[in-house]
Amino acid sequence: MAALFLLLLAVVTPARAIEPGDLTLTVTPDLPGGAQPYAREMVLLRLRGVYRTQILLEEMRQPALVNFSWTQLGRDHWGRTRLPDGQMALEFERTIAVFPQHTGTFTIDPFIHRLTINDGGERKQIDVRSESVPFPVAAWTGAGGGPDAPEPWWLPARDVSITDSWDPDPETLNKGDTARRIVTLEAQGMLAEGLPPRPVMRTRGIITFAGPVKRETLITPSGPVARATYQWDIKKGVSEVIPLDAIKIPWFDTLTRTQREAEIPARQIGGGLADREEDLKPASPASWPALAAALAAFGLGLVLIGFRTGSARLRLDRGQARRLRLAAAAGDATAFRAALGRAAQAQPDLAALWRGEPDLARDLAALDRTVFGQTAESEAPLDLPDLARRLARPRRLGPSAAPTPEPRLAPLDGPVAQA
């Protein structure tokens, strides 16, 4: 695709002799808040070439990036740009996510863009070199933990989310029954190899069989998203109710530069259904009055529900609202749009209400134009924090005006685990 674009430009652009400053290549690290990164923290390298000449062929030669893990985010982008003197030039852009592996001061060697150009009607090959980039990686000075500490696991990310699913529900288990627990940990701005090992799931009264760990890295325009899926088969070994404690997963928020915690929630095993033979015996005659009173109360509740007026309230999930706020605070419209898409998929009724509000629908359309590069020059910048606040407000869903959810497409990477 890039070769075709360059060929078309070569046809329509008149040949001219190369002058100093006509070919420039820059590499700029995108540091959150200008702070030095810590080891294994993502930094985006933004490559930009501006070429005021015809280009017939091109090849980017990347340095070895010793002491870094890296991945390219999407394809190269070619376009046209207007220079300060009013002249038009070719513009090349590439984004690479790099992850320094150690603390210290490193150097990113020059990138070399080998171009075959038309220089005054003569076919010529020329190398355009970027400058070397100093890359200091800070030593951890926080209280406890850090990249070099064996415990807890160092997890630097833009955002971390956890989903927890059981089949069947753990509260329905009787002695000898088994349930499968699947926990999915997702971290934005990381590679899958940086996610922690499977947590230990152990407590009195259960037998645990750990399953395989599945890791994958999803590439998005704003950076990679790492996902790990942990699985256990849990067998209830006693008749009593078993409390299963929450598991804390500390992580470093690279946007706010603070330590935070994600949590695999606490659950109860057993106790939701009768798991003792005595509880299954028929009620004695002496208990019939109490049983009749309970049934009467239940029937009254059904009547009250049937005659209740008013409407239900729909509200954005707390975790989804938080992801929107973080993307808005970072000014990242692409991440904001991605988080909004996941929220709309998870809560289609709420998304339908958003589309029914003219002002909100207008701003959502403006967000799409911003993300996909269709914003007009006269259009005012979108206020992402305000949009996040408006999306987080509860909406009233009337009983006779319930929106019909749009058909939902299956996610490209498989079914989404539900908590």
C-alpha positions, 0 to 999 in steps of 0.5 A: 500500500505504501509503495503504491502511494509513493508511486502515485506521488512520484508520477504527480510530483515534479522532479527537483534537485535535493537541497539541505533540509529537504530530508529529515527524520526525527525520533521522539520518545513520548514520556508520560508527564515528561517523567523518566520511565522505570524498567519495563514501563512502556514508552512510545517512540514516534518516528517522523520523516519529512521529505521534500522530493519524489520517493520511488522506494523506501526501507526503514532500517531499525537499530538493534534496540539492545536492552529493550523489548519492543513492538510496532503499533500498526502500519506505517502512515504516509501522507502530505504535510504543509511546511512553514514556507507553504510548500508541500512535502511527503510525511512518514510516521511510525510508532514503536512501543519500547520497554527498557529491561533495566535501570540505567542510561541507554542510547537509542541508536539512529534509525536509517530510512533508505530512500530511492529518490528522483534527484533532478531527474536522476534515480539515486539512493540516499540514507536519511539518519535520525539523531541518537536519542539518550534514554535514561531509565530511573531507579525506583525510589518508592516505598517497597516493591519496584522493578528489581524487587522479587515481591510483589510482581512489578506491573507498570500499566496505564490501566488494569482490569480483572474479570472473574467468572465461575461455572457453576456459581460457587455458592451452589456447591455442595461437598464433593462438587467442583466449579471452574473459576476463570480470572482474566487480567488485562493491562493496557500498555504492556506485553503479555510476557510482563503479566504476573504468574498465576495467583495461588488459590488456596484455603481450608476445605477446598482442593484446587487443580490449576489449569493452563495460563493463556497469554496474548498481546493485542495491538491497538493504536495507543499501545499494546494490551496484555491479557492473561487468563488463569483457570482453576477447578475447585472442589469443595471438600467439606460441608461447611461454608468456605470463605475464599479471600480476595487476592490483591494485585499491586500495579504501578499507574504510569499515567498518575505515577502512583501505586495502585491495587487491582483485586480478584474478588472474595467469594463464598463457596457453599451456603447458597443452597441447602448442602445438608440432608437435614435442610432437605427434609420436609417441613414439620406441621409445627412449621406450617404457620411460619411457612404460610406467613412467608408465602403470604409475604412473598405474594405481597411482594409480587403484587407490589412489584406488579403495581409499582410505577416509575422506571429503572435507572441505568448507569455506566459500570464503575470500572468502565467509567474509570477507564473513560476518566483516565483516557480523558485525563491523558487526552487520549481520544483513541483510548477513550473511543476504545473504552467507550466501545467496550462499555457500549458492547457490555451495556447496549441499553445504556448505549441506546439511551446515549444515542437518543440524547441529541447533544450527546449523540453529536459529541459522540459523532465528533469523537469518531471524527477526531479518532478517524482523522475527519475533524474539520479545521473549524471544529472546536476541540472535544472536551473529553473530561466533560464527555466522560462525566456526562456519559457516567450520569445515570439514565432513567429507563421507562417501562414503556420506552425501553430501547431495543439493543443493537445486534452485538458482534462477537469480539474478534478474539473470542467470547468475553468472560463475564464476571 
